[in-house]
Amino acid sequence: MRVVLAEDLFLLRDGLVRMLEAYGFEIVAAVESGPELTTALAELAPDVAVVDVRLPPSHTDEGLQCALAARRARPGLPVLVLSQHVEQLYARELLADGAGGVGYLLKDRVFDAEQFIDAVRRVAAGGTAMDPQVISRLLSRRAQDEPIGGLTPREREVMELVAQGRSNAAIAAQLVVTERAVAKHTSNIFAKLSLPVSDDDNRRVLAVLAYLEGGRGSGADREHGPGSRGRRSE
């Protein structure tokens, strides 16, 4: 699996390269700035990009904006974004096209090699890998919104794990229930979020998008889509 990595801190970048290579990934480029990332994504067409939100020259959200531009040029390009802090808008922007293959992890997760590598693989396969802290923040913020507010406590637990990119089997193991029970919960979630019938993987991505947007998303949220705002600090 071919990876483009963007991280401006040398020690962290070198550590990520070594970790990914140890798990069988091929690092086709390891860059430290936004312009270098843009060039690498356009010329090398990687299987997945692992990108720090904050890159030179702006040191704000340069990495995220480069990744979003690359996904517009190549729809569905798998991108895993790393951030120092939880920023809900970044997660919504990544998921806005509903194409999947996106992840948002706090940098602390990088120190758990198996968790990080699992996230890279899930994103490369077209799934999602959202940091649990991002999901928890969104859960507390959106708990009263409709139709998210219509989910039962157990359905919100399941939705939180779906948003993290967990399979039905993994969710069943964590909640100590059967896969059949998880399938029933996800079916109820899809119905309550009014998601159209399609393949299960696609509906899971759409469910995550609806979850992050608090249902269909408010007009205020939609005004802050990619390219519609000024630079923000990480």
C-alpha positions as CSV (number, residue, x, y, z in Angstrom):
1,M,0.0,0.0,0.0
2,R,1.5,3.3,-1.2
3,V,1.4,6.2,1.3
4,V,2.1,9.9,1.1
5,L,2.9,11.3,4.5
6,A,2.9,15.0,5.4
7,E,4.3,16.1,8.8
8,D,6.5,19.2,9.5
9,L,8.1,17.9,12.7
10,F,11.1,15.8,11.6
11,L,11.2,13.4,14.6
12,L,7.4,12.6,14.3
13,R,7.7,12.3,10.5
14,D,10.6,9.9,10.7
15,G,8.9,7.9,13.4
16,L,5.7,7.6,11.3
17,V,7.8,6.5,8.3
18,R,9.5,3.8,10.3
19,M,6.2,2.6,11.9
20,L,4.4,2.4,8.6
21,E,7.2,0.6,6.8
22,A,7.4,-1.9,9.7
23,Y,3.8,-2.8,8.9
24,G,4.4,-3.3,5.2
25,F,3.4,0.1,3.8
26,E,5.5,1.8,1.1
27,I,6.2,5.5,1.8
28,V,6.3,7.1,-1.7
29,A,6.8,10.6,-0.2
30,A,7.4,12.1,3.2
31,V,7.0,15.8,3.0
32,E,6.9,18.8,5.4
33,S,5.0,21.5,3.7
34,G,1.7,22.2,1.9
35,P,3.2,22.8,-1.5
36,E,5.2,19.6,-1.3
37,L,2.1,17.7,-0.3
38,T,0.0,19.1,-3.2
39,T,2.7,18.0,-5.6
40,A,3.1,14.6,-4.1
41,L,-0.6,13.9,-4.1
42,A,-1.0,15.0,-7.7
43,E,2.0,13.2,-9.1
44,L,2.2,10.0,-7.1
45,A,-1.5,9.0,-6.7
46,P,-1.0,7.2,-3.4
47,D,-3.4,4.6,-2.0
48,V,-3.7,6.7,1.2
49,A,-2.5,10.1,2.5
50,V,-1.6,10.6,6.1
51,V,-1.6,14.4,6.7
52,D,-0.9,16.7,9.6
53,V,-3.5,19.5,9.7
54,R,-0.9,22.2,10.4
55,L,1.8,22.6,7.8
56,P,4.0,25.3,6.5
57,P,3.8,27.9,5.0
58,S,0.6,29.0,6.8
59,H,0.9,26.8,9.9
60,T,-2.9,26.8,10.3
61,D,-4.9,24.2,8.3
62,E,-2.7,24.0,5.3
63,G,-2.5,20.2,5.4
64,L,-6.3,19.9,5.6
65,Q,-6.9,22.3,2.7
66,C,-4.3,20.5,0.5
67,A,-6.0,17.2,1.3
68,L,-9.5,18.5,0.5
69,A,-8.2,20.0,-2.8
70,A,-6.7,16.6,-3.7
71,R,-10.0,14.9,-3.0
72,R,-11.8,17.3,-5.2
73,A,-9.3,16.5,-8.0
74,R,-9.4,12.8,-7.3
75,P,-12.8,12.0,-5.6
76,G,-12.5,9.3,-2.9
77,L,-8.8,9.7,-2.3
78,P,-8.3,8.2,1.1
79,V,-7.1,10.8,3.6
80,L,-6.3,10.3,7.3
81,V,-5.8,13.7,9.0
82,L,-3.8,14.1,12.2
83,S,-4.5,17.0,14.6
84,Q,-3.2,18.1,18.0
85,H,-6.7,19.1,19.1
86,V,-10.3,18.3,18.5
87,E,-11.8,20.6,15.8
88,Q,-15.3,19.5,14.7
89,L,-15.4,21.5,11.6
90,Y,-12.4,19.6,10.2
91,A,-14.2,16.3,10.6
92,R,-17.3,17.7,8.9
93,E,-15.3,19.0,6.0
94,L,-13.6,15.7,5.4
95,L,-16.9,13.9,5.3
96,A,-18.8,16.5,3.3
97,D,-18.6,14.7,0.0
98,G,-20.0,11.5,1.5
99,A,-17.4,9.5,-0.4
100,G,-15.7,7.8,2.6
101,G,-12.1,7.0,2.9
102,V,-11.5,9.6,5.6
103,G,-10.2,9.7,9.1
104,Y,-9.5,12.2,11.8
105,L,-7.2,11.2,14.7
106,L,-5.6,13.1,17.5
107,K,-1.8,12.8,17.4
108,D,-1.9,11.0,20.8
109,R,-3.3,8.0,18.9
110,V,-0.1,7.7,16.9
111,F,1.7,6.3,19.9
112,D,-0.6,3.3,19.9
113,A,0.9,1.6,16.8
114,E,-1.8,-1.1,16.3
115,Q,-4.7,1.4,16.7
116,F,-3.0,3.9,14.3
117,I,-2.2,1.2,11.7
118,D,-5.7,-0.1,11.9
119,A,-7.0,3.4,11.2
120,V,-4.8,3.8,8.2
121,R,-5.9,0.5,6.7
122,R,-9.6,1.2,7.3
123,V,-9.3,4.7,5.7
124,A,-7.4,3.2,2.7
125,A,-10.2,0.6,2.3
126,G,-12.8,3.4,2.0
127,G,-14.1,3.5,5.5
128,T,-13.9,6.0,8.3
129,A,-11.7,6.4,11.3
130,M,-12.9,9.1,13.6
131,D,-11.1,9.8,16.9
132,P,-13.2,8.8,19.9
133,Q,-12.7,12.2,21.5
134,V,-14.1,13.9,18.4
135,I,-17.2,11.6,18.5
136,S,-17.7,12.2,22.2
137,R,-17.5,16.0,21.7
138,L,-20.1,15.8,18.9
139,L,-22.3,13.5,20.9
140,S,-22.5,16.0,23.8
141,R,-23.1,18.9,21.3
142,R,-25.7,17.2,19.2
143,A,-27.6,15.1,21.8
144,Q,-30.7,17.2,21.5
145,D,-30.7,17.6,17.7
146,E,-33.1,15.8,15.4
147,P,-33.0,13.2,14.2
148,I,-29.8,12.4,16.2
149,G,-31.8,13.1,19.3
150,G,-34.2,10.3,18.3
151,L,-31.6,7.6,18.8
152,T,-31.8,5.5,21.9
153,P,-28.8,5.4,24.3
154,R,-27.7,2.0,22.9
155,E,-28.1,3.3,19.3
156,R,-25.9,6.3,20.1
157,E,-23.3,3.9,21.5
158,V,-23.4,1.9,18.3
159,M,-23.3,5.1,16.2
160,E,-20.3,6.3,18.1
161,L,-18.4,3.0,17.2
162,V,-19.6,3.1,13.6
163,A,-18.2,6.6,13.4
164,Q,-14.9,5.3,14.6
165,G,-14.9,2.9,11.7
166,R,-15.7,-0.3,13.7
167,S,-17.2,-3.3,11.9
168,N,-20.4,-5.0,13.3
169,A,-18.2,-7.8,14.7
170,A,-15.9,-5.3,16.5
171,I,-18.9,-3.4,17.8
172,A,-20.5,-6.6,19.1
173,A,-17.3,-7.6,20.9
174,Q,-16.9,-4.2,22.6
175,L,-20.6,-4.0,23.7
176,V,-20.8,-7.7,24.5
177,V,-23.8,-8.3,22.3
178,T,-24.4,-10.5,19.2
179,E,-23.7,-9.3,15.7
180,R,-27.4,-9.8,14.9
181,A,-28.2,-7.2,17.6
182,V,-25.7,-4.8,16.2
183,A,-27.2,-5.3,12.7
184,K,-30.6,-4.5,14.1
185,H,-29.4,-1.3,15.8
186,T,-27.6,-0.1,12.6
187,S,-30.8,-0.8,10.6
188,N,-32.8,1.3,13.1
189,I,-30.2,4.1,12.9
190,F,-30.3,4.1,9.1
191,A,-34.1,4.4,9.3
192,K,-34.1,7.2,11.9
193,L,-31.6,9.1,9.8
194,S,-33.7,8.6,6.7
195,L,-30.8,7.2,4.7
196,P,-31.6,5.7,1.3
197,V,-31.2,2.0,0.7
198,S,-27.8,1.2,-0.7
199,D,-24.8,-1.0,0.1
200,D,-24.1,-1.2,3.8
201,D,-20.6,0.4,3.7
202,N,-22.0,3.5,1.9
203,R,-24.8,3.9,4.3
204,R,-22.4,3.7,7.2
205,V,-20.4,6.6,5.7
206,L,-23.7,8.6,5.2
207,A,-24.7,7.8,8.8
208,V,-21.4,9.2,10.1
209,L,-21.9,12.3,8.0
210,A,-25.4,12.8,9.3
211,Y,-24.1,12.1,12.8
212,L,-21.4,14.7,12.5
213,E,-23.8,17.3,11.1
214,G,-26.4,16.7,13.7
215,G,-28.9,15.1,11.3
216,R,-29.1,16.9,7.9
217,G,-27.0,19.8,9.2
218,S,-28.1,23.3,9.8
219,G,-27.9,26.1,7.3
220,A,-25.2,27.7,9.5
221,D,-23.1,24.5,9.3
222,R,-23.5,24.4,5.5
223,E,-22.2,27.9,5.2
224,H,-18.9,26.8,6.6
225,G,-18.1,24.2,3.9
226,P,-14.7,23.8,2.3
227,G,-13.4,27.0,0.8
228,S,-16.1,29.2,2.4
229,R,-14.2,30.4,5.4
230,G,-10.9,32.0,6.4
231,R,-8.0,30.2,7.8
232,R,-8.5,28.9,11.3
233,S,-5.9,27.8,13.8
234,E,-5.6,24.1,14.8
